[in-house]
Amino acid sequence: MRIEFQRKVDRIFGKFICRGLSVFYRRGKTPTLDHVPKRILIILLSEMGSLVLAYPMFSHLKKKFPGVSLHVLLFEKNKECLEVLDAVPSENSLIA
């Protein structure tokens, strides 16, 4: 998918999607989990920069849920960047 097309879709539909989802947001209430997740799938189907910017999220998830198995869905061209970041084991990378 071309990056310019992704940006146009995000610019047009992103505002409406965020506005619609914000209706369900509850201010002042922190959601609690009934159980600790065993696996978390992170979908990063965008350019390499978003993968680099997502690195603090990986660290936060590892601290918040120790022992959780992180999996990432990404494009083939971004797999090398994920390996350099060493955010998740290479066998947990799913290629789209």
N, C-alpha and C positions, 0 to 999 in steps of 0.2 A: 504494500500500500504506500502511495506517495505521501511524503510528510506534509506537503501543502494541502492535500485533501484532508488529512487528519486534522490539521489546524483549522480548516474551514468548518469541518463537522463539529469540532470542539467549540469553536467560536459561536456557531449558530445554535447547536443543541445543548451544549454544556451548561449554559445559563439556565435553561428551562429545566434540565435534569436536576441541577443543584437546588434550584428554587423549589421544585417539587419534593425532593428528598428532605429539604430543611423543614418541611411541615411536620415531619415525624421526629425531628430533633427535640429532645426534652432538655430545656435549660435547667442547670442546677442539679440535675440528677446524673450520677455516674452509673453507667450500666454495670451490673455485676454478672459474672458468668456462673452458671450452675455447676459447670464442670471445667476442668483444665483440658484444652485441646491437645490432641496427640500429634496432629499434622496441620500445617497452615500452608495454603497455596497463595502465592503472590503472583499476580499477573502483571507483567511489564512489557506490553506490546507497543513500545514506542522507541524513540531514538536512544542512543547510548547515554546521553546526558541525563535522562531521567533515571537510568539505572544507577549512575554514580550518585545522583541526588537522593536515591532511595537507601543508600548505605546506612545512614543513621537509623532508619526504620528497622533494618535487620538487627542492628545492635540492641535496639530497644526491645524487639520481640524476644531476642535471646535472653535478655535480662528479666523481662516480665514473665516469660514462660520457659524456665530452664527445662531442658530435656525434650522440648518440642522438636519435631522434624519439619524443617522449613523446606518447601518446594517452590520452584520458580518456573513460570511459563514465560518464555521469551523467544525472540527470533534468533535464528542460527548466527547471524552476524554479531549479536550481542553476547554470545556465550563466552567468548574469549575475555571480554571485559568482566563478566561475572567471576570467571576463574581468577583473574588478577586481583579482584577485590576480596576473594576468598570469603564471601558472605555465606555461601551454602556449599555443601559437598557437590562435586560435579555430577554424581549419580542422581541428585535431586533436581537436576535441570531438565525441564521438559521443553522440547523445541516445537514451535508452532510452524 
